[in-house]
């Protein structure tokens, strides 16, 4: 009788430790998602800010300036449910304006243009990386949340189901080809 109680206690402790470890892992994944989302938001904001700054600098022709400014402004002001679309439209506007190396060269020729082009190229490159880190964290959390143990014991608590950030983040060819300084 005593031996059975000891083995039952050992099994219950092992199950408890496993559940605790799994809940901790899930919590760490959710924390990682939050940090990755903050980094993604920062990169998206940086890209929009640099784009707006360049659009208002007077370097670009008026039509390109208006297109970039409006797309960047829409991306910065977008509500959360429309953010992916607004950011995709900014990517498309950047590709339309900076699709040709001549436009980037024109920006570089003005005073301070080299720094502006480099800053925009860096911002455009960082967005896909930040989005990839965020979506990888979301994918890992989703995989863990799909396990029966997590669902049965409600180890996720009341945390919302993590959503990936899907957007068009293809950089303009002329900016993507620029060397980083």
Sine and cosine of phi, psi and omega as CSV:
sin_phi,cos_phi,sin_psi,cos_psi,sin_omega,cos_omega
0.00,0.00,-0.73,0.69,-0.01,-1.00
-0.91,0.42,-0.64,0.77,0.01,-1.00
-0.89,0.46,-0.64,0.77,0.02,-1.00
-0.90,0.43,-0.66,0.75,0.03,-1.00
-0.90,0.43,-0.64,0.77,0.02,-1.00
-0.90,0.44,-0.73,0.68,0.01,-1.00
-0.90,0.43,-0.61,0.79,0.05,-1.00
-0.90,0.44,-0.67,0.74,0.03,-1.00
-0.90,0.43,-0.66,0.75,0.02,-1.00
-0.89,0.46,-0.71,0.71,0.00,-1.00
-0.89,0.45,-0.69,0.72,0.00,-1.00
-0.90,0.43,-0.63,0.77,0.05,-1.00
-0.91,0.42,-0.68,0.74,0.02,-1.00
-0.89,0.46,-0.69,0.72,0.04,-1.00
-0.89,0.46,-0.69,0.72,0.03,-1.00
-0.87,0.49,-0.68,0.73,0.04,-1.00
-0.90,0.44,-0.68,0.74,0.03,-1.00
-0.88,0.47,-0.72,0.70,0.01,-1.00
-0.90,0.45,-0.65,0.76,0.03,-1.00
-0.90,0.43,-0.68,0.73,0.02,-1.00
-0.90,0.44,-0.68,0.73,0.01,-1.00
-0.91,0.42,-0.68,0.74,0.04,-1.00
-0.90,0.44,-0.63,0.77,0.06,-1.00
-0.90,0.44,-0.67,0.75,0.03,-1.00
-0.89,0.46,-0.69,0.73,0.02,-1.00
-0.90,0.44,-0.65,0.76,0.04,-1.00
-0.89,0.45,-0.67,0.74,0.04,-1.00
-0.90,0.44,-0.62,0.78,0.05,-1.00
-0.90,0.43,-0.65,0.76,0.03,-1.00
-0.91,0.41,-0.60,0.80,0.07,-1.00
-0.91,0.42,-0.66,0.76,0.03,-1.00
-0.90,0.44,-0.62,0.78,0.05,-1.00
-0.89,0.46,-0.71,0.71,0.00,-1.00
-0.87,0.49,-0.69,0.73,0.01,-1.00
-0.92,0.39,-0.66,0.75,0.01,-1.00
-0.92,0.40,-0.59,0.80,0.03,-1.00
-0.92,0.38,-0.63,0.78,0.05,-1.00
-0.90,0.44,-0.65,0.76,0.04,-1.00
-0.91,0.41,-0.65,0.76,0.04,-1.00
-0.89,0.45,-0.71,0.70,0.03,-1.00
-0.87,0.50,-0.65,0.76,0.02,-1.00
-0.90,0.43,-0.67,0.74,0.00,-1.00
-0.93,0.37,-0.63,0.78,0.04,-1.00
-0.91,0.42,-0.66,0.75,0.04,-1.00
-0.91,0.41,-0.65,0.76,0.03,-1.00
-0.89,0.46,-0.70,0.72,0.01,-1.00
-0.88,0.47,-0.71,0.71,0.00,-1.00
-0.91,0.41,-0.63,0.77,-0.01,-1.00
-0.91,0.40,-0.71,0.70,0.02,-1.00
-0.90,0.44,-0.63,0.78,0.02,-1.00
-0.90,0.43,-0.70,0.71,0.03,-1.00
-0.89,0.45,-0.67,0.75,0.01,-1.00
-0.87,0.49,-0.69,0.72,0.01,-1.00
-0.93,0.37,-0.61,0.79,-0.02,-1.00
-0.92,0.40,-0.51,0.86,-0.02,-1.00
-1.00,-0.08,0.02,1.00,-0.05,-1.00
-0.98,0.22,-0.27,0.96,-0.02,-1.00
1.00,0.09,0.12,0.99,-0.02,-1.00
-0.98,0.21,-0.65,0.76,-0.08,-1.00
-1.00,0.07,0.31,-0.95,0.08,-1.00
-0.92,0.38,0.38,-0.92,-0.10,-1.00
-0.84,0.55,-0.65,0.76,-0.02,-1.00
-0.90,0.43,-0.72,0.70,0.02,-1.00
-0.90,0.43,-0.63,0.78,0.02,-1.00
-0.88,0.47,-0.69,0.73,-0.01,-1.00
-0.91,0.41,-0.71,0.71,-0.01,-1.00
-0.87,0.50,-0.74,0.67,-0.02,-1.00
-0.92,0.39,-0.68,0.73,-0.03,-1.00
-0.89,0.46,-0.73,0.69,-0.03,-1.00
-0.90,0.43,-0.65,0.76,0.01,-1.00
-0.92,0.40,-0.68,0.74,0.01,-1.00
-0.92,0.39,-0.66,0.75,0.02,-1.00
-0.89,0.45,-0.69,0.72,0.02,-1.00
-0.88,0.47,-0.63,0.78,0.01,-1.00
-0.92,0.39,-0.63,0.78,-0.01,-1.00
-0.95,0.31,-0.52,0.85,-0.08,-1.00
-0.99,-0.12,-0.05,1.00,-0.11,-0.99
-0.91,0.42,0.63,-0.78,0.13,-0.99
-0.94,0.33,0.34,-0.94,-0.09,-1.00
-0.84,0.55,-0.64,0.77,-0.04,-1.00
-0.95,0.30,-0.31,0.95,0.01,-1.00
-0.94,-0.33,0.09,1.00,-0.13,-0.99
-0.90,0.43,-0.68,0.74,-0.04,-1.00
-0.88,0.48,-0.66,0.75,0.00,-1.00
-0.92,0.39,-0.70,0.71,-0.01,-1.00
-0.90,0.44,-0.65,0.76,0.03,-1.00
-0.93,0.38,-0.59,0.81,0.06,-1.00
-0.91,0.42,-0.63,0.78,0.03,-1.00
-0.92,0.40,-0.58,0.81,0.08,-1.00
-0.91,0.42,-0.65,0.76,0.06,-1.00
-0.87,0.49,-0.69,0.73,0.01,-1.00
-0.90,0.43,-0.64,0.76,0.02,-1.00
-0.91,0.42,-0.66,0.75,0.04,-1.00
-0.89,0.46,-0.66,0.75,0.04,-1.00
-0.91,0.41,-0.61,0.79,-0.01,-1.00
-0.91,0.40,-0.67,0.74,-0.06,-1.00
-0.99,0.16,-0.67,0.74,-0.08,-1.00
-0.96,-0.30,0.51,0.86,0.03,-1.00
-0.95,0.31,-0.44,0.90,-0.04,-1.00
-0.94,-0.34,0.66,-0.75,0.02,-1.00
-0.87,0.50,-0.43,0.90,-0.02,-1.00
-0.87,0.49,-0.61,0.79,0.00,-1.00
-0.92,0.39,-0.65,0.76,0.03,-1.00
-0.92,0.40,-0.65,0.76,0.03,-1.00
-0.89,0.45,-0.59,0.81,0.04,-1.00
-0.90,0.43,-0.63,0.78,0.03,-1.00
-0.92,0.40,-0.64,0.77,-0.05,-1.00
-0.92,0.38,-0.44,0.90,-0.08,-1.00
-0.96,0.28,-0.38,0.92,-0.02,-1.00
-0.99,0.14,0.35,-0.94,0.05,-1.00
-0.88,0.48,0.79,-0.62,-0.02,-1.00
0.99,0.15,-0.01,1.00,-0.04,-1.00
-0.94,0.34,-0.56,0.83,0.01,-1.00
-0.89,0.47,-0.70,0.72,0.02,-1.00
-0.91,0.40,-0.66,0.75,0.00,-1.00
-0.90,0.45,-0.69,0.73,0.01,-1.00
-0.91,0.41,-0.65,0.76,0.03,-1.00
-0.91,0.42,-0.67,0.74,0.00,-1.00
-0.91,0.42,-0.66,0.75,0.03,-1.00
-0.92,0.39,-0.66,0.75,0.02,-1.00
-0.88,0.47,-0.66,0.75,0.02,-1.00
-0.91,0.42,-0.68,0.73,0.00,-1.00
-0.90,0.44,-0.66,0.75,-0.01,-1.00
-0.92,0.40,-0.56,0.83,0.01,-1.00
-0.97,0.26,-0.53,0.85,-0.08,-1.00
-0.97,0.24,-0.45,0.89,-0.03,-1.00
-0.87,0.49,-0.76,0.65,0.01,-1.00
-0.88,0.48,-0.58,0.81,0.03,-1.00
-0.92,0.40,-0.71,0.70,0.00,-1.00
-0.90,0.44,-0.64,0.77,0.02,-1.00
-0.91,0.40,-0.63,0.77,0.02,-1.00
-0.90,0.44,-0.69,0.72,0.04,-1.00
-0.88,0.48,-0.69,0.72,0.01,-1.00
-0.89,0.46,-0.76,0.65,-0.05,-1.00
-0.92,0.38,-0.51,0.86,0.08,-1.00
-0.92,0.40,-0.66,0.75,0.04,-1.00
-0.91,0.42,-0.64,0.77,0.03,-1.00
-0.89,0.45,-0.69,0.73,0.00,-1.00
-0.88,0.48,-0.68,0.74,0.01,-1.00
-0.91,0.42,-0.68,0.74,0.01,-1.00
-0.92,0.40,-0.65,0.76,0.03,-1.00
-0.89,0.47,-0.67,0.74,0.00,-1.00
-0.88,0.47,-0.67,0.74,0.01,-1.00
-0.94,0.35,-0.63,0.78,-0.02,-1.00
-0.94,0.35,-0.33,0.94,0.03,-1.00
-0.98,0.21,-0.28,0.96,0.00,-1.00
-0.89,0.45,0.62,-0.79,-0.02,-1.00
-0.84,0.54,-0.67,0.74,-0.04,-1.00
-0.85,0.53,-0.70,0.72,-0.01,-1.00
-0.90,0.44,-0.67,0.74,0.00,-1.00
-0.94,0.34,-0.74,0.68,-0.06,-1.00
-0.88,0.48,-0.68,0.73,-0.04,-1.00
-1.00,-0.08,0.09,1.00,0.04,-1.00
0.77,0.64,0.77,0.64,-0.05,-1.00
-0.95,0.31,-0.31,0.95,0.02,-1.00
-0.98,0.18,-0.18,0.98,0.00,-1.00
0.90,0.43,-0.73,-0.69,-0.01,-1.00
-0.96,-0.27,0.26,0.97,0.00,-1.00
-0.91,0.42,0.70,-0.71,0.02,-1.00
-0.91,0.41,0.47,-0.88,0.03,-1.00
-0.91,0.41,0.79,-0.61,-0.08,-1.00
-0.93,0.37,0.66,-0.75,0.00,-1.00
-0.90,-0.44,0.68,-0.74,0.06,-1.00
-0.96,0.28,0.40,-0.92,0.05,-1.00
-0.98,-0.21,0.96,-0.28,-0.05,-1.00
-0.96,-0.26,0.87,-0.50,0.01,-1.00
-0.46,-0.89,0.28,-0.96,0.11,-0.99
-0.99,0.11,0.93,-0.38,-0.01,-1.00
-0.85,-0.52,0.39,0.92,0.03,-1.00
-0.90,0.44,0.86,-0.51,-0.04,-1.00
-0.97,0.23,0.41,-0.91,0.10,-0.99
-0.88,0.47,0.64,-0.77,-0.06,-1.00
-0.85,0.52,-0.68,0.73,-0.06,-1.00
-0.92,0.40,-0.53,0.85,0.03,-1.00
-0.99,0.12,-0.59,0.81,-0.02,-1.00
-0.92,0.39,-0.49,0.87,-0.04,-1.00
-0.99,0.14,-0.18,0.98,-0.02,-1.00
-0.93,0.36,0.67,-0.74,0.09,-1.00
-0.95,0.32,0.55,-0.83,0.02,-1.00
-1.00,0.10,0.75,-0.66,0.00,-1.00
-0.98,-0.22,0.00,0.00,0.00,0.00
